[in-house]
Amino acid sequence: MKSIKVMIVDDSAVVRQVLSGSLSEHPGIEVIGTAADPLFAMDKMQREWPDVIVLDVEMPRMDGISFLKKLMAERPTPVVICSTLTEKGAATTMEAMAAGAVAIVTKPQGGLRQFLLEATEELVNAIRAASQARLKRLAPAANTPAPKLNADVILPASNASAMTRTTERIIAIGTSTGGTQALEYILTALPRVCPGIVIVQHMPERFTAAFAERLNGLCQIEVREAKHGDRVIPGRALIAPGGRHMLLKRSGAQYMVEVVDGPPVSRHKPSVDVLFRSTARAAGANATGIIMTGMGDDGARGLREMHEAGAFTLGQDEASCVVYGMPKEAMKVGAVSREIPLEQIASYILRSGG
């Protein structure tokens, strides 16, 4: 199997040294070079072009976002952002994601060397996902992995029949790699009057708040990071906070969300499976489930539960996905009522509100 060629661009010598050493120990990954800033990187990349670039955001001479925009305009290449976990860094990183980066791995301000050693598996998974990205389609000896848990650890499966239909419609969306751009495409196309939306986008803690704030400034609808007890109402989209699970609940005629802690499900927190299972239980046939671009199988089982509860379910098609992983797995288990391109999802959301 061909190795994934990786270039590391970071102004920290410690980051370059530790990442280069730890990544090189993984079969299937080859670090072909490191650079202290984008100008050095471009010089090296002319000699051998990488499959994936691991990129810091704040660097001397040229910042990561300017470099990213140049790359996407001239020679689109999958980029994994490796950024410091701060509020300022989160906002800047969201700008990088909007410019075309496909994944985020966070690094703390302190204890960097030990953290990077412990976070190698997360970075390896991000690099593998990025190497499969179809950027032109959407414009702009390893550590032992933790057990892969399912949604039972957060919310037991229910054998109860789905409730009767109501006029209040719910849209539940799950996405991962490539999802930041895809969600922006969909949500900016929606008018103020549309069904209430709940979203899980695989993203680290703090970055979801910056992501929601950015989308809120671009969209006609209200977009915000979910807080425990927030109501799901027409014209509002709630994004699950990074590092917490989000569940849909119903009280009388009203829908709201619970934001809870717990172990990762399908190796993710927040997990799409958790959101979809809770939506199947709370909304049944009153919901539409949508699974979009992303690596892995999180959401496949939950979407099947929504389908079995009477919900209409959509999968993003392969041609419009950055990574056709999550929708593919949902198709395999019979969870998808219809597969459609990204360009049609907003119109289906509006149709669901009728």
C-alpha positions in Angstrom: 0.0 0.0 0.0 1.3 3.4 -1.0 2.5 5.6 1.9 0.9 8.9 2.6 3.5 11.6 2.1 3.3 14.3 4.8 4.8 17.8 5.1 4.8 19.5 8.6 4.7 23.3 8.6 5.1 24.8 12.1 7.3 27.5 13.5 7.9 25.5 16.7 11.0 23.3 16.5 9.6 21.1 19.2 6.4 20.5 17.2 8.3 19.7 14.1 10.7 17.3 15.9 8.1 15.4 17.9 5.5 15.1 15.1 8.0 14.0 12.6 9.4 11.4 14.9 6.0 10.0 16.1 4.4 10.0 12.7 7.3 8.3 11.1 6.8 5.3 13.4 3.3 4.7 11.8 3.2 2.3 8.8 1.7 4.0 5.8 2.8 7.5 6.7 6.1 9.0 5.4 7.2 12.5 6.6 8.9 13.9 3.5 9.9 17.2 5.2 9.3 19.9 7.8 9.4 23.7 7.5 9.4 26.6 9.9 7.0 28.6 7.7 5.1 28.4 4.4 7.8 30.1 2.4 10.3 27.4 3.4 7.6 24.8 2.8 6.8 25.9 -0.7 10.5 25.7 -1.7 10.7 22.1 -0.4 7.4 21.1 -1.9 8.5 22.0 -5.4 11.0 19.1 -5.2 8.5 16.6 -3.8 4.8 17.4 -3.3 3.1 16.0 -0.2 -0.3 14.1 -0.1 -1.2 15.9 3.1 0.1 19.0 4.9 0.0 19.4 8.7 -0.2 23.2 9.1 0.0 25.6 12.0 -2.0 28.9 11.7 0.1 31.6 13.3 3.7 31.7 11.8 6.2 34.4 10.7 6.6 35.7 7.2 3.3 34.1 5.9 0.4 33.0 8.1 -1.2 29.6 7.6 -4.5 31.0 6.2 -2.7 32.9 3.4 -0.7 29.8 2.6 -3.9 27.7 2.6 -5.7 30.1 0.2 -2.7 30.1 -2.1 -2.6 26.3 -2.1 -6.3 25.9 -2.8 -6.1 28.4 -5.7 -3.0 27.0 -7.3 -2.8 23.3 -6.4 -5.5 22.0 -4.0 -3.8 19.8 -1.3 -5.4 18.2 1.8 -4.5 20.2 4.9 -4.8 19.2 8.6 -4.7 22.2 10.9 -2.7 21.7 14.1 -3.6 24.7 16.1 -3.4 25.9 19.7 -6.5 25.5 21.8 -7.5 29.1 22.6 -10.5 31.2 21.9 -8.5 33.4 19.5 -7.0 30.4 17.9 -10.4 28.8 17.5 -11.7 31.8 15.5 -8.6 31.9 13.3 -8.8 28.1 12.7 -12.4 28.4 11.6 -11.3 30.9 9.0 -8.8 28.2 7.9 -11.5 25.6 7.7 -13.6 27.9 5.6 -10.6 28.3 3.3 -10.4 24.6 2.6 -8.7 22.8 5.5 -10.3 19.4 6.1 -9.5 18.6 9.7 -8.4 20.1 13.0 -6.1 18.7 15.7 -5.6 20.9 18.7 -2.4 21.5 20.7 -2.3 23.0 24.1 -0.2 26.0 25.2 1.6 24.0 27.9 2.9 20.4 28.1 3.3 20.4 24.4 5.8 17.5 23.9 3.9 15.0 26.0 0.6 16.0 24.4 1.9 15.6 20.9 3.2 12.1 21.8 -0.2 11.2 23.2 -2.2 12.8 20.3 -0.4 10.9 17.6 -3.3 8.5 17.0 -5.7 11.4 16.6 -3.4 13.1 14.1 -2.8 9.8 12.2 -6.6 9.4 11.8 -6.9 13.0 10.6 -4.1 12.5 8.1 -5.6 9.3 6.7 -9.0 11.0 6.4 -7.4 14.0 4.7 -5.6 11.8 2.2 -8.9 10.6 0.9 -10.4 14.1 0.5 -11.8 15.1 -2.9 -11.0 18.8 -2.7 -11.8 19.6 -6.3 -15.3 18.1 -5.9 -16.3 20.5 -3.1 -14.7 23.8 -4.3 -12.9 25.7 -2.2 3.2 0.4 15.7 0.3 2.3 16.9 -1.0 2.8 20.4 -3.9 0.4 21.2 -7.1 2.3 20.3 -9.8 2.7 23.0 -12.8 0.4 22.8 -15.3 1.5 20.2 -18.5 2.1 22.2 -22.0 2.5 20.8 -24.9 4.8 21.8 -26.0 2.4 24.5 -23.5 4.1 26.9 -25.4 7.4 26.6 -29.0 6.4 25.7 -30.4 2.9 25.8 -32.2 1.7 22.6 -36.0 1.8 22.8 -38.6 -0.6 21.5 -41.4 1.9 21.9 -43.4 2.8 18.9 -42.7 6.2 17.3 -45.1 9.0 18.3 -47.8 10.2 15.9 -46.9 13.0 13.5 -47.1 16.6 14.6 -46.7 19.9 12.7 -43.3 20.6 14.3 -40.6 19.2 12.2 -37.0 18.4 13.2 -33.9 18.1 11.0 -31.0 16.2 12.5 -27.6 16.4 10.7 -24.4 14.5 11.3 -21.1 15.1 9.5 -17.3 15.0 10.0 -14.4 15.6 7.6 -15.4 18.2 5.0 -18.5 19.0 7.0 -17.6 22.6 7.9 -17.7 23.7 4.3 -20.7 21.5 3.5 -22.7 22.9 6.5 -21.9 26.4 5.4 -23.2 25.7 1.9 -26.5 24.3 3.3 -27.2 26.6 6.1 -26.5 29.8 4.2 -29.0 28.7 1.6 -31.9 28.4 4.1 -34.4 31.2 4.6 -35.4 32.5 8.1 -38.4 30.3 8.1 -37.3 26.6 8.1 -37.5 23.6 10.4 -35.5 23.5 13.6 -32.1 21.9 13.1 -29.8 19.9 15.4 -26.2 19.2 14.2 -23.3 17.1 15.2 -20.1 18.2 13.5 -17.0 16.3 14.7 -14.9 19.1 16.1 -12.8 19.7 19.2 -13.9 21.6 22.3 -14.0 25.4 21.9 -13.9 25.2 18.1 -17.6 24.5 17.8 -18.5 27.9 19.5 -16.3 29.8 17.0 -17.8 27.7 14.1 -21.3 28.5 15.2 -20.6 32.2 15.7 -19.1 32.3 12.2 -22.1 30.6 10.6 -24.5 32.8 12.5 -22.9 35.9 10.9 -23.3 34.4 7.4 -26.8 32.8 7.7 -30.3 34.2 7.7 -31.2 31.6 10.3 -29.9 31.7 13.9 -26.9 29.3 14.4 -25.4 28.8 17.8 -23.5 26.3 19.9 -26.1 24.3 21.9 -26.5 24.7 25.6 -28.3 22.4 27.9 -32.1 23.1 27.7 -32.0 25.1 24.5 -35.3 24.9 22.6 -35.3 23.6 19.0 -37.5 26.0 17.1 -38.0 27.0 13.5 -35.3 29.2 12.1 -32.7 28.0 14.6 -29.8 25.5 14.2 -28.0 24.1 17.3 -24.5 22.7 17.0 -23.4 20.2 19.6 -20.5 21.5 21.6 -17.1 19.8 21.2 -16.4 17.3 23.9 -20.1 16.8 24.9 -22.9 14.7 23.5 -26.2 16.3 22.4 -29.6 14.6 22.7 -33.0 15.7 21.4 -35.8 15.6 24.0 -39.5 16.3 23.8 -41.7 17.9 26.5 -45.3 18.1 25.4 -45.3 19.9 22.0 -41.8 21.4 22.5 -38.4 20.0 21.5 -35.2 20.9 23.3 -31.7 19.5 23.7 -29.8 17.9 26.5 -26.0 18.5 26.5 -24.3 15.7 28.5 -20.9 14.3 29.3 -20.0 10.6 28.8 -17.5 8.4 27.0 -16.9 8.8 23.3 -19.4 6.9 21.1 -18.2 5.4 17.8 -14.9 7.0 19.1 -16.4 10.5 18.9 -17.7 13.1 21.4 -20.1 14.5 20.3 -21.4 11.5 18.4 -23.8 11.4 15.5 -25.2 8.1 16.7 -26.2 9.6 20.0 -28.0 12.5 18.4 -29.7 10.3 15.8 -30.9 7.7 18.4 -32.3 10.4 20.6 -34.0 12.0 17.6 -35.6 8.6 16.7 -37.0 8.3 20.2 -38.1 12.0 20.6 -39.4 12.8 17.2 -39.9 9.6 15.2 -41.6 10.3 11.9 -41.6 14.0 12.7 -37.9 14.1 11.9 -35.6 14.1 8.9 -32.1 12.6 9.3 -29.2 13.7 7.1 -25.7 12.1 7.1 -23.0 13.9 5.2 -19.3 13.8 4.4 -17.0 12.2 6.9 -14.6 9.3 7.6 -15.8 6.3 9.6 -19.2 4.9 10.5 -20.5 7.2 13.3 -24.2 7.9 12.6 -24.9 4.8 10.4 -26.7 2.9 13.2 -28.4 5.9 14.6 -29.7 6.9 11.2 -31.1 3.3 10.7 -32.9 3.8 14.0 -34.4 7.0 12.7 -35.4 5.3 9.5 -37.1 2.4 11.4 -38.9 5.0 13.6 -40.5 6.5 10.4 -38.2 9.4 9.7 -37.1 10.3 6.2 -33.4 9.8 5.9 -30.9 11.3 3.4 -27.3 10.5 2.6 -24.9 12.9 0.8 -23.8 11.3 -2.5 -20.2 10.2 -3.2 -19.5 12.8 -5.9 -20.2 15.7 -3.5 -18.5 14.3 -0.4 -15.0 15.3 0.6 -14.8 11.8 2.2 -17.5 9.3 1.3 -17.2 7.3 4.5 -20.1 8.0 6.9 -22.8 8.1 4.1 -21.4 4.9 2.6 -21.6 3.0 5.9 -25.2 4.3 6.4 -26.1 3.0 2.9 -24.6 -0.4 3.7 -26.9 -0.9 6.7 -30.0 0.2 4.9 -30.4 3.5 6.8 -30.7 5.9 3.9 -34.1 6.6 2.2 -32.5 8.6 -0.6 -28.9 9.6 -1.6 -28.6 13.1 -3.0 -25.9 15.7 -3.9 -25.0 18.4 -1.5 -26.6 21.0 -3.8 -30.1 19.5 -3.1 -30.0 19.1 0.6 -31.2 22.6 1.5 -34.3 22.1 -0.7 -35.1 18.8 1.0 -34.8 20.5 4.4 -37.4 23.1 3.3 -39.6 20.4 1.9 -39.5 18.6 5.3 -41.0 21.7 6.8 -44.1 21.5 4.7 
